Amino acid sequence: MEGGVHEFDGSTFKECFSLSWRNPYVLRLAFSAGIGGLLFGYDTGVISGALLYIRDDFRSVDRNTWLQELIVSMAVAGAIIGAAVGGWTTDRFGRRASILTADSLFFAGAAVMASATGPAQLVVGRALVGLGVGMASMTSPLYISEASPARIRGALVSTNGFLITGGQFLAYLINLAFTKAPGTWRWMLGVAALPALLQFVLMLFLPESPRWLYRKGRAEEAEAILRRIYTAEEAEREIEELKESVAAERSSSEKTSLAAAVRTATVRRALVAGVGLQVFQQLVGINTVMYYSPTIVQLAGFASNQTALALSLVTSGLNALGSVVSIYFIDRTGRRKLLVVSLAGVILSLAVLTAVFHETASHSPPVSAAATAHFDSSLTCPNYSPAAAGSDRSFWDCTRCLKAARSSTECGFCAAAAGDKLLPGACLVSNTTVRDACAGEGRQWYTRGCPSSFGWVALVGLALYIIFFSPGMGTVPWIVNSEIYPLRHRGACGGAAATANWVANLAVAQSFLSLTEAIGTSWTFLIFGGLSVAALAFVLVCVPETKGLPIEEVEKMLEQRELRLRFWAPPRDAGGEDGDGKESGKSAAGV
């Protein structure tokens, strides 16, 4: 196992399946810890659909964009704290203890949200869930990584990514299932308590990470676990490498704090790559799609809540499918190659979305004085009048109607009664009475987007975005961060990287709706496209290839530095051999 990249006959995915079949204990460890990823995905994905119905139940939420963003992003704010605290607890109390703590927070948060009587209680529940998400986001992949054989480590850690996306898909599925149930959003948010309870029970019967145990001086326990994971020969090799690693750590006077880690060139290079990947994962806009997917579908011209949820289910399903693709390719093609292909596709997809939403805004159906006068004059949008609309300097269309408001009054667009929703419609006050009156005539009622002939193209753009994002940028940042740091700094550095991820996530989640209102949806996606180009440049310059390297070998690789833009070339190990075993005079550090 020591000395470089492992090559197999057939794909590493098959090797992973074969080894797990021969030794189901490895798979049990990975999937039990991976339930944290399922909870992570479910609790971040469920709010997108629940928010549609929370807005219907709480008028204050419907009227205030900032309150919608607060409910969505409070979980992210909690995750920032959870990830930071998780970095400390995983080192002090162990990986398993941190996962159990996260489960308790998931359960408490779900109970608080399901019983919420107002927005304030929802915010508190989201914060509790966020603390659990933050701890699970860095602890689950770390636990899996430290309990996995090196040759299939990437594939097994990818199961955590698969369960994250699977949790998001499950969230959309449950959202759709409960659309007709009494207390719709309460069921959506409360269901998360069940997998939290399941993981808590499973983890009680699983061991601590063998590497953490060894570092804490509990060598016999660690060796017993390693012998259950590896063959006899491989276990002896792993134990020997662990002894060397821990001995080197104990003989070193270097402190294990994050500040001390940053002063070390090797760890600093790892942190630049790890933290940068986590930040860019968010800045390319993924969680605008996952948190606000139904809202984006409505902005593209689909008015119905049920339709928006059903179409969003497609994107979340593709996200889960992309994670399976990642499991297949991650140890076969390498981390960097997946990242580059992923980001190239994301840039293309965001260009499509930018163009589609620009065309949607440019071809918004006009407001008709006759169509508006069809309804009682008291229902007309306060800012709209036929005289103003007919002036040379004022043209009213659906987009302008939805932006029009006077004090606490909001406006909506009632599409034409004829089959073509792009014909002139009515600009009316937005409330349930008017909505029902519009729907009663067989018309569509729009408050969050306008009728468009480009709506299906927007869905194609969203689907392409997910298809490209999920296998690469969706899973690789978590894999790289689970394997790139030296053992003595793994908790602190992993916590810092996860915290950076959630800070960037918060910035994106808290600003997306405000940006779409201020500059438009097309310009918002254009900004994400520019950030994706920057992310691609970062990967090419700063991210190393860790494919197939034992965790203890990654540190040796990072001791050397090389600017390596040829991401398609075979990776080379720390000892100077390329993927074919030939000598090379340079390292493959990439940073």
QUIFEN-V723036 format. One line per field, one symbol per residue. ss: DSSP state (H for helix, E for strand, C for the rest). psi: psi as a letter, one per 40 degrees, with the letter a starting at -180 (. if undefined). burial: b if it has 16 or more other C-alpha atoms within 10 Angstrom, else e. A space follows every 50 residues. Layout:
ss->???
psi->???
burial->???
This chain:
ss->CCCCCCCCCCCHHHHHHHHHHHCHHHHHHHHHHHHHHHHHHHHHHHHHHH HHHHHHHCHHHHHCHHHHHHHHHHHHHHHHHHHHHHHHHHHHCCHHHHHH HHHHHHHHHHHHHHCCCCHHHHHHHHHHHHHHHHHHHHHHHHHHHHCCCH HHHHHHHHHHHHHHHHHHHHHHHHHHHCCCCCCHHHHHHHCHHHHHHHHH HHHHCCCCCHHHHHHCCCHHHHHHHHHHHCCHHHHHHHHHHHHHHHHHHH HCCCCCCHHHHHCCHHHHHHHHHHHHHHHHHHHCCHHHHHHHHHHHHHHC CCCCHHHHHHHHHHHHHHHHHHHHHHHHHHHHHCHHHHHHHHHHHHHHHH HHHHHHHHHHHHCCCEECHHHHHCCCHHHECCCCCHHHHCCCCCCCEHHH HHHCEECCEEEEEECCCCCCCCCCEEEEECCHHHHHHHHHCCCCEECCCC CCCCHHHHHHHHHHHHHHHHHCCCCHHHHHHHHCCCHHHHHHHHHHHHHH HHHHHHHHHHHHHHHHHHHCHHHHHHHHHHHHHHHHHHHHHHCCCCCCCC HHHHHHHHCCCCCCCCCCCCCCCCCCECCCCCECCCCCCCC
psi->dieahhiihaidddddddddddgedddddddddedddddddddddddddd dddddddhddddehddddddddedddddddddddddddddddeidddddd ddddddddddddddeheidddddddddddddddddddddddddddefiid eedddddddddddddddddddddddddedeiifcdddddddedddddddd ddddeiiihddddddeegddddddddeddiiddddddddddddddddddd eiehieidddddehddddddddddddddddddeeededdddfddddddde ehdhddddddddddddddddddddddddededdidddddddddddddddd ddddddddddddfhiihhddddediideeihdehiddddeidehhhaddd ddehihbehiiihhiididheeiiaihiihiddddddddeeeihhheeii iieedddddddddddddddddceddddddddeeeiideeddddddddddd dddddddddeedddddddeidddddddddddddddddddddehihehehi dddddddediihhgegdeihiiadeeiaeeeiiieiifde.
burial->ebebbbeeeeebbebbbebbeeeeebbebbbbbbbbbbbbbbbbbbbbbb bbbbbeeeeebbeeeebbbbbbbbbbbbbbbbbbbbbbbbbeebbbbbbb bbbbbbbbbbbbbbebeebebbbbbbbbbbbbbbbbbbbbbbbbbbbbbb bbbbbbbbbbbbbbbbbbbbbbbbbbbbbeeeebbbbbbbbbbebbeebb eebeeeebbbbbbbbeeebeebbebbbebbeeebbeebbebbeebbeebe eeeeebebeebbeeebbbbbbbbbbbbbbbbbbbbbbbbbbbbbbbbbbb bbbebbebbbbbbbbbbbbbbbbbbbbbbbbbbbbbbbbbbbbbbbbbbb bbbbbbbeebbebbbbbbbebbbebeeebbbbbbeeeebeeeeeebbbbb bbebbeeeebbbbbbbbeeebbbbbbbbbbeeebbeebeeeebbbbbbbb bbbbbebbbebbbbbbbbbbbbbbbbbbbbbbbbbbbbbbbbbbbbbbbb bbbbbbebbbebbeeeeeebbbbbbbebbebbeebbebbbbbbbbbbbbb bbbbbbbbbbbeebeebeebbbbbbbbbbeeeeeebbbbbb
